[in-house]
Amino acid sequence: MIVRDRRLRWPIAPTFEATVRHQVIRSVDRRAKYLLIRLETGTVILHLGMSGSLRLVDAETPYQTHDHWDIALGSGRILRFHDPRRFGSLHWTEEDPAQHTLLKKLAPEPLSDEFNGEYLFTVTRKRALAIKLVIMNSQLVVGVGNIYASEALFRARISPRRAGRRITRAEAVKLSKAIKDVLGAAIKIGGTTLRDYVNADGAPGYFRQKLFVYERAQQPCRVCKSPVKQFTQGQRSTYWCSTCQR
């Protein structure tokens, strides 16, 4: 392993290279937005941050600015991490990764059976916070980012301003299904392109072409033709149709 810049969101440990050298990759898993590369004696925990990407490249491929580390594989290829903003992170643990400080408080996966309408209804009962911010809270459900929260709320016809505790059981069922549907649709066609985002093959995501409200401020709603509105919520842009969503 070669580390060119340790200054990610958290500094890469100085012993990291020696620790992982010559180990066999047993499996690759995911928990929320963390990738788990399981080796013989422990687990590499990797987060891509906002602009990070992993590429499999040939060994002779010249490294570019912001290519912060390489892992040389037995195949002769290189697993290369690129991150212009350095918001990504790289950690090592020899314990159960589920108990790592970054993972142990994470909530259910949105595409799992554990996340459903009854669960969402239960966790929103005492929450006065706006429902969009509730479903973006990784301690309640993981993996629902800003784009997909806006899109799911539109599909469920729920205003992003509504307090979580004001969501009915029927609406919780509808919203949980909308979250699953919007994430499933995005995965199927390669994610959502935002500026420099590309997938593991270097191709952009195409779900942007299917968005109903996100980044469509003042454009006609695809359902009712009213202008899509925008406001700031939790320091993030929220997009919604005040006619379709109540």
C-alpha positions as a LaTeX table, in Angstrom:
\begin{tabular}{lrrr}
\hline
Residue & $x$ (\AA) & $y$ (\AA) & $z$ (\AA) \\
\hline
Met1 & 0.00 & 0.00 & 0.00 \\
Ile2 & 1.11 & 3.55 & $-0.80$ \\
Val3 & $-0.29$ & 6.57 & 1.04 \\
Arg4 & 0.49 & 9.90 & $-0.63$ \\
Asp5 & $-1.56$ & 12.16 & 1.62 \\
Arg6 & $-2.77$ & 11.22 & 5.10 \\
Arg7 & $-4.81$ & 14.40 & 5.49 \\
Leu8 & $-8.29$ & 13.07 & 4.93 \\
Arg9 & $-11.26$ & 13.82 & 7.18 \\
Trp10 & $-9.30$ & 12.01 & 9.86 \\
Pro11 & $-5.55$ & 11.44 & 9.39 \\
Ile12 & $-4.64$ & 7.98 & 8.11 \\
Ala13 & $-2.78$ & 6.09 & 10.84 \\
Pro14 & 1.01 & 5.94 & 10.27 \\
Thr15 & 0.94 & 2.16 & 10.77 \\
Phe16 & $-1.83$ & 1.55 & 8.23 \\
Glu17 & 0.37 & 0.41 & 5.33 \\
Ala18 & 2.31 & $-2.12$ & 7.40 \\
Thr19 & $-0.90$ & $-3.45$ & 8.95 \\
Val20 & $-2.67$ & $-4.35$ & 5.70 \\
Arg21 & 0.37 & $-5.39$ & 3.66 \\
His22 & 0.27 & $-8.96$ & 2.25 \\
Gln23 & $-3.20$ & $-9.67$ & 3.64 \\
Val24 & $-5.89$ & $-11.50$ & 1.66 \\
Ile25 & $-9.22$ & $-9.76$ & 1.01 \\
Arg26 & $-11.89$ & $-12.11$ & 2.34 \\
Ser27 & $-14.99$ & $-10.10$ & 1.40 \\
Val28 & $-16.31$ & $-6.63$ & 0.66 \\
Asp29 & $-19.45$ & $-5.40$ & 2.41 \\
Arg30 & $-21.25$ & $-2.13$ & 3.05 \\
Arg31 & $-22.86$ & $-0.52$ & 6.08 \\
Ala32 & $-24.67$ & 2.75 & 5.33 \\
Lys33 & $-22.13$ & 4.84 & 3.39 \\
Tyr34 & $-19.14$ & 2.91 & 4.71 \\
Leu35 & $-17.37$ & 0.23 & 2.67 \\
Leu36 & $-16.03$ & $-2.70$ & 4.68 \\
Ile37 & $-13.06$ & $-4.53$ & 3.18 \\
Arg38 & $-12.59$ & $-7.60$ & 5.35 \\
Leu39 & $-9.01$ & $-8.89$ & 5.50 \\
Glu40 & $-7.48$ & $-11.82$ & 7.36 \\
Thr41 & $-6.87$ & $-10.03$ & 10.68 \\
Gly42 & $-9.37$ & $-7.17$ & 10.58 \\
Thr43 & $-11.45$ & $-4.78$ & 8.52 \\
Val44 & $-10.69$ & $-1.68$ & 6.49 \\
Ile45 & $-13.49$ & 0.88 & 6.98 \\
Leu46 & $-13.67$ & 3.31 & 4.09 \\
His47 & $-15.88$ & 6.35 & 3.49 \\
Leu48 & $-15.82$ & 8.15 & 0.14 \\
Gly49 & $-16.90$ & 11.50 & 1.55 \\
Met50 & $-18.66$ & 13.91 & $-0.82$ \\
Ser51 & $-16.39$ & 13.63 & $-3.84$ \\
Gly52 & $-14.29$ & 10.50 & $-3.28$ \\
Ser53 & $-14.12$ & 7.57 & $-5.68$ \\
Leu54 & $-12.42$ & 4.20 & $-5.94$ \\
Arg55 & $-10.98$ & 2.96 & $-9.21$ \\
Leu56 & $-9.36$ & $-0.26$ & $-10.32$ \\
Val57 & $-6.50$ & 0.83 & $-12.55$ \\
Asp58 & $-3.49$ & $-0.81$ & $-14.19$ \\
Ala59 & $-0.29$ & $-0.70$ & $-12.16$ \\
Glu60 & 1.40 & 1.62 & $-14.64$ \\
Thr61 & $-1.40$ & 4.20 & $-14.60$ \\
Pro62 & 0.14 & 7.54 & $-13.49$ \\
Tyr63 & $-1.39$ & 8.95 & $-10.36$ \\
Gln64 & $-3.15$ & 12.31 & $-10.52$ \\
Thr65 & $-3.58$ & 15.18 & $-8.10$ \\
His66 & $-5.92$ & 14.08 & $-5.29$ \\
Asp67 & $-5.09$ & 10.36 & $-5.76$ \\
His68 & $-4.37$ & 9.94 & $-2.05$ \\
Trp69 & $-3.66$ & 6.23 & $-1.70$ \\
Asp70 & $-3.21$ & 2.98 & $-3.62$ \\
Ile71 & $-3.62$ & $-0.64$ & $-2.61$ \\
Ala72 & $-1.71$ & $-3.01$ & $-4.89$ \\
Leu73 & $-3.71$ & $-6.20$ & $-5.50$ \\
Gly74 & $-2.44$ & $-9.68$ & $-6.25$ \\
Ser75 & $-3.91$ & $-9.40$ & $-9.76$ \\
Gly76 & $-1.37$ & $-6.71$ & $-10.56$ \\
Arg77 & $-3.99$ & $-3.96$ & $-10.61$ \\
Ile78 & $-4.29$ & $-1.02$ & $-8.22$ \\
Leu79 & $-7.25$ & 0.02 & $-6.05$ \\
Arg80 & $-6.88$ & 3.81 & $-6.12$ \\
Phe81 & $-8.68$ & 6.39 & $-3.98$ \\
His82 & $-9.33$ & 9.83 & $-5.46$ \\
Asp83 & $-10.83$ & 12.63 & $-3.33$ \\
Pro84 & $-10.50$ & 16.32 & $-4.30$ \\
Arg85 & $-12.16$ & 17.57 & $-1.11$ \\
Arg86 & $-10.48$ & 15.09 & 1.26 \\
Phe87 & $-13.74$ & 14.46 & 3.15 \\
Gly88 & $-13.25$ & 10.71 & 2.84 \\
Ser89 & $-11.73$ & 8.55 & 5.55 \\
Leu90 & $-9.82$ & 5.31 & 6.03 \\
His91 & $-9.78$ & 3.29 & 9.24 \\
Trp92 & $-8.63$ & $-0.11$ & 10.51 \\
Thr93 & $-10.19$ & $-2.28$ & 13.17 \\
Glu94 & $-9.46$ & $-5.79$ & 14.41 \\
Glu95 & $-12.77$ & $-5.90$ & 16.30 \\
Asp96 & $-16.29$ & $-6.40$ & 14.98 \\
Pro97 & $-16.70$ & $-3.39$ & 12.62 \\
Ala98 & $-20.33$ & $-3.07$ & 13.69 \\
Gln99 & $-19.01$ & $-1.92$ & 17.08 \\
His100 & $-16.68$ & 0.71 & 15.64 \\
Thr101 & $-17.45$ & 4.22 & 16.88 \\
Leu102 & $-18.46$ & 5.31 & 13.36 \\
Leu103 & $-20.88$ & 2.43 & 12.83 \\
Lys104 & $-22.32$ & 1.32 & 16.14 \\
Lys105 & $-25.07$ & 3.95 & 16.32 \\
Leu106 & $-26.20$ & 3.58 & 12.73 \\
Ala107 & $-29.87$ & 2.87 & 12.15 \\
Pro108 & $-31.54$ & 0.28 & 9.87 \\
Glu109 & $-30.78$ & 0.18 & 6.17 \\
Pro110 & $-33.64$ & 1.73 & 4.15 \\
Leu111 & $-33.88$ & $-1.26$ & 1.79 \\
Ser112 & $-34.04$ & $-3.78$ & 4.62 \\
Asp113 & $-37.19$ & $-5.41$ & 6.00 \\
Glu114 & $-36.44$ & $-3.74$ & 9.34 \\
Phe115 & $-37.20$ & $-0.35$ & 7.83 \\
Asn116 & $-40.93$ & $-0.15$ & 7.16 \\
Gly117 & $-43.95$ & 2.03 & 7.79 \\
Glu118 & $-44.47$ & 0.85 & 11.35 \\
Tyr119 & $-40.84$ & 1.52 & 12.24 \\
Leu120 & $-40.95$ & 4.99 & 10.69 \\
Phe121 & $-44.22$ & 5.80 & 12.43 \\
Thr122 & $-42.80$ & 4.72 & 15.78 \\
Val123 & $-39.56$ & 6.75 & 15.57 \\
Thr124 & $-41.37$ & 9.92 & 14.50 \\
Arg125 & $-43.91$ & 10.06 & 17.34 \\
Lys126 & $-42.07$ & 12.53 & 19.59 \\
Arg127 & $-40.12$ & 14.39 & 16.93 \\
Ala128 & $-41.03$ & 18.00 & 16.27 \\
Leu129 & $-38.25$ & 18.25 & 13.70 \\
Ala130 & $-39.29$ & 18.57 & 10.06 \\
Ile131 & $-39.87$ & 15.18 & 8.45 \\
Lys132 & $-37.20$ & 15.74 & 5.79 \\
Leu133 & $-34.56$ & 16.22 & 8.48 \\
Val134 & $-35.90$ & 13.19 & 10.37 \\
Ile135 & $-35.46$ & 10.81 & 7.43 \\
Met136 & $-31.95$ & 12.19 & 6.81 \\
Asn137 & $-30.91$ & 11.39 & 10.39 \\
Ser138 & $-28.54$ & 8.39 & 10.18 \\
Gln139 & $-29.46$ & 7.36 & 13.71 \\
Leu140 & $-33.02$ & 6.71 & 12.49 \\
Val141 & $-32.44$ & 5.46 & 8.95 \\
Val142 & $-29.17$ & 5.37 & 7.01 \\
Gly143 & $-28.49$ & 6.31 & 3.41 \\
Val144 & $-31.30$ & 8.79 & 2.71 \\
Gly145 & $-29.39$ & 11.80 & 1.42 \\
Asn146 & $-30.66$ & 15.22 & 0.48 \\
Ile147 & $-31.66$ & 14.38 & $-3.09$ \\
Tyr148 & $-33.52$ & 11.19 & $-2.24$ \\
Ala149 & $-35.25$ & 12.72 & 0.78 \\
Ser150 & $-36.74$ & 15.45 & $-1.42$ \\
Glu151 & $-37.74$ & 12.95 & $-4.08$ \\
Ala152 & $-39.26$ & 10.44 & $-1.64$ \\
Leu153 & $-41.32$ & 13.13 & 0.08 \\
Phe154 & $-42.65$ & 14.23 & $-3.29$ \\
Arg155 & $-43.63$ & 10.68 & $-4.18$ \\
Ala156 & $-45.38$ & 10.32 & $-0.82$ \\
Arg157 & $-47.06$ & 13.74 & $-1.27$ \\
Ile158 & $-45.78$ & 14.94 & 2.11 \\
Ser159 & $-44.49$ & 18.45 & 2.74 \\
Pro160 & $-40.84$ & 18.52 & 3.86 \\
Arg161 & $-41.86$ & 21.14 & 6.46 \\
Arg162 & $-44.25$ & 18.82 & 8.32 \\
Ala163 & $-43.18$ & 17.88 & 11.83 \\
Gly164 & $-42.25$ & 14.22 & 12.09 \\
Arg165 & $-44.81$ & 13.64 & 14.84 \\
Arg166 & $-47.59$ & 14.89 & 12.54 \\
Ile167 & $-47.06$ & 12.08 & 10.06 \\
Thr168 & $-49.90$ & 9.58 & 10.24 \\
Arg169 & $-49.40$ & 5.83 & 10.24 \\
Ala170 & $-50.73$ & 5.64 & 6.67 \\
Glu171 & $-48.34$ & 8.39 & 5.60 \\
Ala172 & $-45.43$ & 6.61 & 7.29 \\
Val173 & $-46.23$ & 3.49 & 5.28 \\
Lys174 & $-46.40$ & 5.55 & 2.09 \\
Leu175 & $-43.16$ & 7.40 & 2.86 \\
Ser176 & $-41.20$ & 4.26 & 3.76 \\
Lys177 & $-42.28$ & 2.72 & 0.46 \\
Ala178 & $-41.37$ & 5.92 & $-1.42$ \\
Ile179 & $-37.88$ & 5.86 & 0.12 \\
Lys180 & $-37.39$ & 2.26 & $-0.97$ \\
Asp181 & $-38.73$ & 2.99 & $-4.44$ \\
Val182 & $-36.63$ & 6.08 & $-5.08$ \\
Leu183 & $-33.44$ & 4.42 & $-3.84$ \\
Gly184 & $-34.17$ & 1.27 & $-5.81$ \\
Ala185 & $-34.79$ & 3.26 & $-8.98$ \\
Ala186 & $-31.58$ & 5.24 & $-8.52$ \\
Ile187 & $-29.51$ & 2.10 & $-7.95$ \\
Lys188 & $-30.99$ & 0.47 & $-11.04$ \\
Ile189 & $-29.87$ & 3.25 & $-13.38$ \\
Gly190 & $-26.57$ & 4.16 & $-11.77$ \\
Gly191 & $-27.15$ & 6.77 & $-9.10$ \\
Thr192 & $-27.49$ & 10.52 & $-9.44$ \\
Thr193 & $-24.88$ & 12.64 & $-11.15$ \\
Leu194 & $-23.91$ & 15.67 & $-9.10$ \\
Arg195 & $-21.06$ & 17.65 & $-10.62$ \\
Asp196 & $-18.09$ & 15.28 & $-10.48$ \\
Tyr197 & $-19.87$ & 12.11 & $-9.36$ \\
Val198 & $-19.22$ & 8.94 & $-11.37$ \\
Asn199 & $-19.76$ & 5.30 & $-10.53$ \\
Ala200 & $-17.13$ & 2.58 & $-10.14$ \\
Asp201 & $-16.82$ & 2.23 & $-13.92$ \\
Gly202 & $-16.25$ & 5.94 & $-14.37$ \\
Ala203 & $-19.71$ & 6.53 & $-15.84$ \\
Pro204 & $-22.11$ & 9.21 & $-14.56$ \\
Gly205 & $-25.34$ & 8.32 & $-12.81$ \\
Tyr206 & $-28.49$ & 8.90 & $-14.81$ \\
Phe207 & $-31.16$ & 9.18 & $-12.11$ \\
Arg208 & $-30.97$ & 12.99 & $-12.37$ \\
Gln209 & $-32.98$ & 12.69 & $-15.56$ \\
Lys210 & $-35.82$ & 11.15 & $-13.52$ \\
Leu211 & $-35.91$ & 13.71 & $-10.69$ \\
Phe212 & $-39.30$ & 15.26 & $-9.96$ \\
Val213 & $-38.31$ & 18.21 & $-7.78$ \\
Tyr214 & $-34.62$ & 18.27 & $-6.84$ \\
Glu215 & $-32.80$ & 21.25 & $-8.45$ \\
Arg216 & $-35.93$ & 22.08 & $-10.45$ \\
Ala217 & $-36.79$ & 25.34 & $-8.66$ \\
Gln218 & $-39.25$ & 27.46 & $-10.66$ \\
Gln219 & $-39.69$ & 24.73 & $-13.25$ \\
Pro220 & $-43.18$ & 23.26 & $-13.63$ \\
Cys221 & $-44.01$ & 20.30 & $-11.42$ \\
Arg222 & $-44.06$ & 17.15 & $-13.54$ \\
Val223 & $-47.47$ & 16.27 & $-12.06$ \\
Cys224 & $-49.49$ & 19.47 & $-11.57$ \\
Lys225 & $-47.40$ & 22.05 & $-13.51$ \\
Ser226 & $-47.16$ & 24.43 & $-10.52$ \\
Pro227 & $-43.66$ & 25.96 & $-10.06$ \\
Val228 & $-41.35$ & 23.84 & $-7.93$ \\
Lys229 & $-40.26$ & 25.76 & $-4.82$ \\
Gln230 & $-36.94$ & 25.84 & $-2.98$ \\
Phe231 & $-35.89$ & 26.79 & 0.54 \\
Thr232 & $-33.01$ & 26.09 & 2.91 \\
Gln233 & $-33.56$ & 23.43 & 5.55 \\
Gly234 & $-30.84$ & 22.21 & 7.86 \\
Gln235 & $-28.27$ & 24.09 & 5.75 \\
Arg236 & $-29.31$ & 22.08 & 2.68 \\
Ser237 & $-31.52$ & 23.03 & $-0.25$ \\
Thr238 & $-35.01$ & 21.52 & $-0.17$ \\
Tyr239 & $-37.19$ & 21.32 & $-3.27$ \\
Trp240 & $-40.92$ & 20.66 & $-3.20$ \\
Cys241 & $-44.28$ & 21.28 & $-4.84$ \\
Ser242 & $-46.61$ & 23.14 & $-2.50$ \\
Thr243 & $-49.61$ & 21.95 & $-4.51$ \\
Cys244 & $-48.83$ & 18.23 & $-4.54$ \\
Gln245 & $-47.24$ & 18.02 & $-1.09$ \\
Arg246 & $-49.18$ & 18.77 & 2.10 \\
\hline
\end{tabular}
